Amino acid sequence: MLCAIPAVLIIAAGLYGSRPEERRLLVVIGAGATIAFIPCLLIAQSTDRTVAAGFAYALMVVGATQWAMLFGRRRGQSDEGGGRGPDGGEPTEPSPVDWPDFERRLWDEVRKSQPRRPPPRERRPRAPV
């Protein structure tokens, strides 16, 4: 289990990728974890401390996950405009959302999904006791 989960995390991080604006942070975290891994591994090898070995293992997984995320690419905030046009020219604009129409259709669906209730009966006044 200790060998399978980190491998799955690293592969998933590589497939997930990162946005361009996240790359600087990934490099800083990956470099920090990699640099901290080396002395921690030396301490774990020179002593019988289980904590040091666990620390080294965790730093290795975190560092490898961060470096793997640099391989994959995802669209960034600057790419939200819909990408390139069909002819490879100017980026296309995203289609505008008709919010009033969306809200009207949403509430129609909500009303349709609610169960029908019979109309309330009229209350008759009670006779005095």
Salt bridges, closest charged atoms under 4 A:
GLU22 OE2 - ARG19 NH1 3.71
GLU22 OE1 - ARG74 NH2 3.23
ASP101 OD1 - ARG104 NH2 2.96
ASP101 OD2 - ARG105 NE 3.11
ASP108 OD1 - ARG111 NH1 3.14
